[in-house]
Amino acid sequence: MITLVLADLAIVAVGLAVGAALALFVVDAVRQMNLPADR
């Protein structure tokens, strides 16, 4: 049972990491579109 819990936690951690990376990527893309191109 402990191994199943650890596997679930690992899957959740990977999912959160991927979600955070996608969120940062989207936010960065939006900021680049909103900011002027001279920067």
N, CA, C and O atoms as a Tripos MOL2 file, in Angstrom:
@<TRIPOS>MOLECULE
protein
  156   155    39     0     0
PROTEIN
NO_CHARGES

@<TRIPOS>ATOM
      1 N           0.8400   -1.2100    0.0000 N.3       1 MET1
      2 CA          0.0000    0.0000    0.0000 C.3       1 MET1
      3 C           0.8720    1.2550    0.0000 C.2       1 MET1
      4 O           0.5400    2.2530   -0.6400 O.2       1 MET1
      5 N           1.9970    1.1930    0.7290 N.am      2 ILE2
      6 CA          2.8570    2.3840    0.7970 C.3       2 ILE2
      7 C           3.4210    2.7090   -0.5810 C.2       2 ILE2
      8 O           3.5470    3.8750   -0.9540 O.2       2 ILE2
      9 N           3.7580    1.6590   -1.3320 N.am      3 THR3
     10 CA          4.3200    1.9020   -2.6690 C.3       3 THR3
     11 C           3.2790    2.5580   -3.5650 C.2       3 THR3
     12 O           3.6130    3.4170   -4.3810 O.2       3 THR3
     13 N           2.0210    2.1590   -3.4180 N.am      4 LEU4
     14 CA          0.9650    2.7730   -4.2290 C.3       4 LEU4
     15 C           0.8180    4.2450   -3.8690 C.2       4 LEU4
     16 O           0.6470    5.0870   -4.7510 O.2       4 LEU4
     17 N           0.8820    4.5590   -2.5790 N.am      5 VAL5
     18 CA          0.7670    5.9580   -2.1480 C.3       5 VAL5
     19 C           1.9350    6.7680   -2.6880 C.2       5 VAL5
     20 O           1.7510    7.8870   -3.1670 O.2       5 VAL5
     21 N           3.1440    6.2010   -2.6120 N.am      6 LEU6
     22 CA          4.3200    6.9140   -3.1250 C.3       6 LEU6
     23 C           4.2060    7.1150   -4.6320 C.2       6 LEU6
     24 O           4.5760    8.1700   -5.1470 O.2       6 LEU6
     25 N           3.7030    6.1180   -5.3380 N.am      7 ALA7
     26 CA          3.5390    6.2490   -6.7880 C.3       7 ALA7
     27 C           2.5240    7.3400   -7.0990 C.2       7 ALA7
     28 O           2.7380    8.1510   -8.0000 O.2       7 ALA7
     29 N           1.4170    7.3640   -6.3540 N.am      8 ASP8
     30 CA          0.4140    8.4150   -6.5750 C.3       8 ASP8
     31 C           1.0060    9.7910   -6.2900 C.2       8 ASP8
     32 O           0.7660   10.7360   -7.0410 O.2       8 ASP8
     33 N           1.7780    9.9110   -5.2110 N.am      9 LEU9
     34 CA          2.3990   11.1990   -4.8860 C.3       9 LEU9
     35 C           3.3790   11.6080   -5.9740 C.2       9 LEU9
     36 O           3.4680   12.7870   -6.3160 O.2       9 LEU9
     37 N           4.1140   10.6480   -6.5230 N.am     10 ALA10
     38 CA          5.0670   10.9640   -7.5940 C.3      10 ALA10
     39 C           4.3250   11.4520   -8.8310 C.2      10 ALA10
     40 O           4.7410   12.4170   -9.4710 O.2      10 ALA10
     41 N           3.2100   10.7740   -9.1680 N.am     11 ILE11
     42 CA          2.4280   11.1920  -10.3380 C.3      11 ILE11
     43 C           1.8740   12.5960  -10.1210 C.2      11 ILE11
     44 O           1.9080   13.4280  -11.0280 O.2      11 ILE11
     45 N           1.3640   12.8580   -8.9170 N.am     12 VAL12
     46 CA          0.8270   14.1930   -8.6160 C.3      12 VAL12
     47 C           1.9320   15.2350   -8.6820 C.2      12 VAL12
     48 O           1.7170   16.3300   -9.2020 O.2      12 VAL12
     49 N           3.1170   14.9070   -8.1610 N.am     13 ALA13
     50 CA          4.2290   15.8600   -8.1780 C.3      13 ALA13
     51 C           4.6400   16.1700   -9.6140 C.2      13 ALA13
     52 O           4.8790   17.3270   -9.9600 O.2      13 ALA13
     53 N           4.7210   15.1330  -10.4490 N.am     14 VAL14
     54 CA          5.0800   15.3580  -11.8570 C.3      14 VAL14
     55 C           4.0050   16.1960  -12.5390 C.2      14 VAL14
     56 O           4.3220   17.1010  -13.3120 O.2      14 VAL14
     57 N           2.7470   15.9040  -12.2620 N.am     15 GLY15
     58 CA          1.6610   16.6780  -12.8580 C.3      15 GLY15
     59 C           1.7230   18.1400  -12.4380 C.2      15 GLY15
     60 O           1.5290   19.0330  -13.2640 O.2      15 GLY15
     61 N           1.9910   18.3910  -11.1590 N.am     16 LEU16
     62 CA          2.0960   19.7740  -10.6890 C.3      16 LEU16
     63 C           3.2870   20.4700  -11.3270 C.2      16 LEU16
     64 O           3.2030   21.6470  -11.6800 O.2      16 LEU16
     65 N           4.3980   19.7540  -11.4790 N.am     17 ALA17
     66 CA          5.5890   20.3550  -12.0920 C.3      17 ALA17
     67 C           5.3070   20.7200  -13.5440 C.2      17 ALA17
     68 O           5.6660   21.8070  -13.9970 O.2      17 ALA17
     69 N           4.6640   19.8090  -14.2730 N.am     18 VAL18
     70 CA          4.3370   20.0900  -15.6780 C.3      18 VAL18
     71 C           3.3480   21.2480  -15.7600 C.2      18 VAL18
     72 O           3.4920   22.1260  -16.6110 O.2      18 VAL18
     73 N           2.3470   21.2580  -14.8860 N.am     19 GLY19
     74 CA          1.3730   22.3440  -14.8890 C.3      19 GLY19
     75 C           2.0260   23.6780  -14.5730 C.2      19 GLY19
     76 O           1.7070   24.6900  -15.1970 O.2      19 GLY19
     77 N           2.9410   23.6910  -13.6050 N.am     20 ALA20
     78 CA          3.6340   24.9350  -13.2660 C.3      20 ALA20
     79 C           4.4970   25.4050  -14.4280 C.2      20 ALA20
     80 O           4.5430   26.5990  -14.7220 O.2      20 ALA20
     81 N           5.1800   24.4780  -15.0900 N.am     21 ALA21
     82 CA          6.0210   24.8490  -16.2330 C.3      21 ALA21
     83 C           5.1640   25.4220  -17.3590 C.2      21 ALA21
     84 O           5.5320   26.4230  -17.9730 O.2      21 ALA21
     85 N           4.0240   24.7900  -17.6300 N.am     22 LEU22
     86 CA          3.1390   25.2970  -18.6830 C.3      22 LEU22
     87 C           2.5940   26.6690  -18.2990 C.2      22 LEU22
     88 O           2.5040   27.5590  -19.1440 O.2      22 LEU22
     89 N           2.2290   26.8440  -17.0280 N.am     23 ALA23
     90 CA          1.7030   28.1330  -16.5830 C.3      23 ALA23
     91 C           2.7630   29.2220  -16.7360 C.2      23 ALA23
     92 O           2.4640   30.3130  -17.2200 O.2      23 ALA23
     93 N           4.0070   28.9310  -16.3250 N.am     24 LEU24
     94 CA          5.0790   29.9230  -16.4640 C.3      24 LEU24
     95 C           5.3320   30.2330  -17.9330 C.2      24 LEU24
     96 O           5.5750   31.3850  -18.2930 O.2      24 LEU24
     97 N           5.2750   29.2070  -18.7850 N.am     25 PHE25
     98 CA          5.4950   29.4230  -20.2150 C.3      25 PHE25
     99 C           4.4110   30.3270  -20.7930 C.2      25 PHE25
    100 O           4.7030   31.2420  -21.5640 O.2      25 PHE25
    101 N           3.1580   30.0670  -20.4180 N.am     26 VAL26
    102 CA          2.0460   30.8810  -20.9310 C.3      26 VAL26
    103 C           2.1670   32.3120  -20.4230 C.2      26 VAL26
    104 O           1.9880   33.2580  -21.1910 O.2      26 VAL26
    105 N           2.4700   32.4820  -19.1310 N.am     27 VAL27
    106 CA          2.5990   33.8280  -18.5690 C.3      27 VAL27
    107 C           3.7350   34.5770  -19.2480 C.2      27 VAL27
    108 O           3.6000   35.7620  -19.5560 O.2      27 VAL27
    109 N           4.8600   33.8960  -19.4870 N.am     28 ASP28
    110 CA          5.9980   34.5440  -20.1440 C.3      28 ASP28
    111 C           5.6270   34.9400  -21.5710 C.2      28 ASP28
    112 O           5.9930   36.0230  -22.0300 O.2      28 ASP28
    113 N           4.9040   34.0700  -22.2720 N.am     29 ALA29
    114 CA          4.4970   34.3870  -23.6430 C.3      29 ALA29
    115 C           3.5650   35.5960  -23.6570 C.2      29 ALA29
    116 O           3.6910   36.4740  -24.5110 O.2      29 ALA29
    117 N           2.6310   35.6380  -22.7060 N.am     30 VAL30
    118 CA          1.6990   36.7740  -22.6500 C.3      30 VAL30
    119 C           2.4540   38.0570  -22.3330 C.2      30 VAL30
    120 O           2.1720   39.1070  -22.9100 O.2      30 VAL30
    121 N           3.4150   37.9720  -21.4130 N.am     31 ARG31
    122 CA          4.1990   39.1690  -21.0760 C.3      31 ARG31
    123 C           4.9930   39.6430  -22.2890 C.2      31 ARG31
    124 O           5.0890   40.8470  -22.5260 O.2      31 ARG31
    125 N           5.5620   38.7220  -23.0580 N.am     32 GLN32
    126 CA          6.3330   39.1170  -24.2340 C.3      32 GLN32
    127 C           5.4250   39.7530  -25.2810 C.2      32 GLN32
    128 O           5.8410   40.6720  -25.9860 O.2      32 GLN32
    129 N           4.1890   39.2710  -25.3860 N.am     33 MET33
    130 CA          3.2550   39.8570  -26.3540 C.3      33 MET33
    131 C           2.8030   41.2410  -25.8920 C.2      33 MET33
    132 O           2.5800   42.1310  -26.7120 O.2      33 MET33
    133 N           2.6670   41.4180  -24.5680 N.am     34 ASN34
    134 CA          2.1740   42.6960  -24.0570 C.3      34 ASN34
    135 C           3.2720   43.7530  -24.0030 C.2      34 ASN34
    136 O           3.0130   44.9300  -24.2540 O.2      34 ASN34
    137 N           4.5060   43.3370  -23.6730 N.am     35 LEU35
    138 CA          5.5850   44.3110  -23.5540 C.3      35 LEU35
    139 C           6.0320   44.7830  -24.9350 C.2      35 LEU35
    140 O           5.9210   44.0430  -25.9120 O.2      35 LEU35
    141 N           6.5380   46.0140  -25.0180 N.am     36 PRO36
    142 CA          7.0820   46.4960  -26.2880 C.3      36 PRO36
    143 C           8.2970   45.6830  -26.6990 C.2      36 PRO36
    144 O           8.9520   45.0700  -25.8560 O.2      36 PRO36
    145 N           8.5990   45.6760  -27.9810 N.am     37 ALA37
    146 CA          9.6370   44.7980  -28.5200 C.3      37 ALA37
    147 C          11.0370   45.3520  -28.2800 C.2      37 ALA37
    148 O          12.0190   44.6530  -28.5320 O.2      37 ALA37
    149 N          11.1550   46.5910  -27.8000 N.am     38 ASP38
    150 CA         12.4910   47.1820  -27.6520 C.3      38 ASP38
    151 C          13.2530   46.5490  -26.4870 C.2      38 ASP38
    152 O          14.4810   46.6270  -26.4450 O.2      38 ASP38
    153 N          12.5340   45.9120  -25.5250 N.am     39 ARG39
    154 CA         13.2110   45.2710  -24.3990 C.3      39 ARG39
    155 C          13.7020   43.9270  -24.8600 C.2      39 ARG39
    156 O          14.3100   43.1910  -24.0820 O.2      39 ARG39
@<TRIPOS>BOND
     1     1     2 1
     2     2     3 1
     3     3     4 2
     4     3     5 am
     5     5     6 1
     6     6     7 1
     7     7     8 2
     8     7     9 am
     9     9    10 1
    10    10    11 1
    11    11    12 2
    12    11    13 am
    13    13    14 1
    14    14    15 1
    15    15    16 2
    16    15    17 am
    17    17    18 1
    18    18    19 1
    19    19    20 2
    20    19    21 am
    21    21    22 1
    22    22    23 1
    23    23    24 2
    24    23    25 am
    25    25    26 1
    26    26    27 1
    27    27    28 2
    28    27    29 am
    29    29    30 1
    30    30    31 1
    31    31    32 2
    32    31    33 am
    33    33    34 1
    34    34    35 1
    35    35    36 2
    36    35    37 am
    37    37    38 1
    38    38    39 1
    39    39    40 2
    40    39    41 am
    41    41    42 1
    42    42    43 1
    43    43    44 2
    44    43    45 am
    45    45    46 1
    46    46    47 1
    47    47    48 2
    48    47    49 am
    49    49    50 1
    50    50    51 1
    51    51    52 2
    52    51    53 am
    53    53    54 1
    54    54    55 1
    55    55    56 2
    56    55    57 am
    57    57    58 1
    58    58    59 1
    59    59    60 2
    60    59    61 am
    61    61    62 1
    62    62    63 1
    63    63    64 2
    64    63    65 am
    65    65    66 1
    66    66    67 1
    67    67    68 2
    68    67    69 am
    69    69    70 1
    70    70    71 1
    71    71    72 2
    72    71    73 am
    73    73    74 1
    74    74    75 1
    75    75    76 2
    76    75    77 am
    77    77    78 1
    78    78    79 1
    79    79    80 2
    80    79    81 am
    81    81    82 1
    82    82    83 1
    83    83    84 2
    84    83    85 am
    85    85    86 1
    86    86    87 1
    87    87    88 2
    88    87    89 am
    89    89    90 1
    90    90    91 1
    91    91    92 2
    92    91    93 am
    93    93    94 1
    94    94    95 1
    95    95    96 2
    96    95    97 am
    97    97    98 1
    98    98    99 1
    99    99   100 2
   100    99   101 am
   101   101   102 1
   102   102   103 1
   103   103   104 2
   104   103   105 am
   105   105   106 1
   106   106   107 1
   107   107   108 2
   108   107   109 am
   109   109   110 1
   110   110   111 1
   111   111   112 2
   112   111   113 am
   113   113   114 1
   114   114   115 1
   115   115   116 2
   116   115   117 am
   117   117   118 1
   118   118   119 1
   119   119   120 2
   120   119   121 am
   121   121   122 1
   122   122   123 1
   123   123   124 2
   124   123   125 am
   125   125   126 1
   126   126   127 1
   127   127   128 2
   128   127   129 am
   129   129   130 1
   130   130   131 1
   131   131   132 2
   132   131   133 am
   133   133   134 1
   134   134   135 1
   135   135   136 2
   136   135   137 am
   137   137   138 1
   138   138   139 1
   139   139   140 2
   140   139   141 am
   141   141   142 1
   142   142   143 1
   143   143   144 2
   144   143   145 am
   145   145   146 1
   146   146   147 1
   147   147   148 2
   148   147   149 am
   149   149   150 1
   150   150   151 1
   151   151   152 2
   152   151   153 am
   153   153   154 1
   154   154   155 1
   155   155   156 2
@<TRIPOS>SUBSTRUCTURE
     1 MET1         2 RESIDUE 1 A MET
     2 ILE2         6 RESIDUE 1 A ILE
     3 THR3        10 RESIDUE 1 A THR
     4 LEU4        14 RESIDUE 1 A LEU
     5 VAL5        18 RESIDUE 1 A VAL
     6 LEU6        22 RESIDUE 1 A LEU
     7 ALA7        26 RESIDUE 1 A ALA
     8 ASP8        30 RESIDUE 1 A ASP
     9 LEU9        34 RESIDUE 1 A LEU
    10 ALA10       38 RESIDUE 1 A ALA
    11 ILE11       42 RESIDUE 1 A ILE
    12 VAL12       46 RESIDUE 1 A VAL
    13 ALA13       50 RESIDUE 1 A ALA
    14 VAL14       54 RESIDUE 1 A VAL
    15 GLY15       58 RESIDUE 1 A GLY
    16 LEU16       62 RESIDUE 1 A LEU
    17 ALA17       66 RESIDUE 1 A ALA
    18 VAL18       70 RESIDUE 1 A VAL
    19 GLY19       74 RESIDUE 1 A GLY
    20 ALA20       78 RESIDUE 1 A ALA
    21 ALA21       82 RESIDUE 1 A ALA
    22 LEU22       86 RESIDUE 1 A LEU
    23 ALA23       90 RESIDUE 1 A ALA
    24 LEU24       94 RESIDUE 1 A LEU
    25 PHE25       98 RESIDUE 1 A PHE
    26 VAL26      102 RESIDUE 1 A VAL
    27 VAL27      106 RESIDUE 1 A VAL
    28 ASP28      110 RESIDUE 1 A ASP
    29 ALA29      114 RESIDUE 1 A ALA
    30 VAL30      118 RESIDUE 1 A VAL
    31 ARG31      122 RESIDUE 1 A ARG
    32 GLN32      126 RESIDUE 1 A GLN
    33 MET33      130 RESIDUE 1 A MET
    34 ASN34      134 RESIDUE 1 A ASN
    35 LEU35      138 RESIDUE 1 A LEU
    36 PRO36      142 RESIDUE 1 A PRO
    37 ALA37      146 RESIDUE 1 A ALA
    38 ASP38      150 RESIDUE 1 A ASP
    39 ARG39      154 RESIDUE 1 A ARG
